[in-house]
Amino acid sequence: MGGESGDAVRKSMELLVALGDVFGADKLVPVESAHISGVSYANLGDAGTEWLEEQAEMGARCRVRATLNPAGMDMERWREMNVPPEFAEGQRRVIGAFTRMGVEPTCTCTPYLIGHVPRRGAQIAWAESNAICYSNSVLGARTNRESGPTTLASAVTGLTPLYGMRMDENRAPGKVVEVEADLMTRLDYSALGYVTGKLVGSGVPYFRGLGKPDVESMKTLGAACATSGGVALWHSEGVTPEAGWASEHLDGVEKVAVERRDLEEARAKLSCEPDDPTYCLGCPHCSLRELAEAAKLSRNRKLGGRLWVFTSRGVYAQAADAGYVKAIEDAGGRVYRDTCMVVAPLHEMGWHGVATNSFKGAHYSVSHGFQTKIADVERLVEEASR
């Protein structure tokens, strides 16, 4: 595969070979799918957008299934979000370029909730930190922490260099995390992930005492791990598919304990009492269950446009059919697709502060200069209705 396949494929191959050289890979291997980040015009700007358009014009076309991370706005309701028209135009160009290359314009950080579910052991090329963590840990697929350009290159060539989390020896635990706090809510799992990321960096944690987390708890745990550290994979006894194998590699591995006070301290460091915050759910994107819970909590409330809920188009359609979207919006909340609080141009949209149930969302809100509050869903909905 090279020049005979066109300039786009040749350049993608050159990128992947160079990446492999950097990390000492001795060969390229086929991938079964890709999930591409670097979608928001807020991150790409004109230069990144023009690069994508050039790839499309050179004939770059996906050889494997490829889905797309969130954009910077709801592609249809962006005016309602108060997104500037010039931003909207740039974002439309971005999605247009990806679509011409054969990428599914899913615009979600949770492709595993809309049917893009790799099999155990599959080599994939995924970007988006929470999706990487979920696919490696919960599904048992194999991907490194890829970038937008490398995932696009893998989608175009169907290949990736073999190194890192693609190999057994790099999936062994690097630290045992003894959970000595009762994990009672999904916010607790998010806090645990944030603490763990700081403890292990880019290592592989092995959890003991994680309980029986639901999909949503594992989603938010991995998202927070990957935000405060560089975690791409975690194991937990009785929870994840590779935990049995991982437990055979614990001799001499350092053990650390996480207590309730550690979770509370992490929350205190990120959280304050912002003036006039927007209350946000869906970082990562909400599941159908989370939308059902938000709908139930919203009934008989007067939210006045202060509660914003983010999800994918696939989940939104299911939630609309079930009446959850109507329940939230009848109460004065808003349910948006395609985007989230991390990649939307919040300053340009006139936001003043953020309140969220996500440590990932809080981390990026603080880094973007917003006063931020962390609270569970019940508290957020209650405060939004005051």
PyMOL commands that set and color helices and strands:
alter all, ss='L'
color gray80, all
select helices_A, chain A and resi 3-5+7-22+41-57+85-100+111-113+129-139+148-157+164-166+168-170+186-200+215-228+243-247+260-270+288-298+313-322+324-330+359-367+377-384
alter helices_A, ss='H'
color red, helices_A
select strands_A, chain A and resi 28-30+33-36+65-68+125-126+159-161+175-179+205-208+235-236+255-258+277-286+307-311+334-337+353-356+371-374
alter strands_A, ss='S'
color yellow, strands_A
deselect
rebuild
show_as cartoon
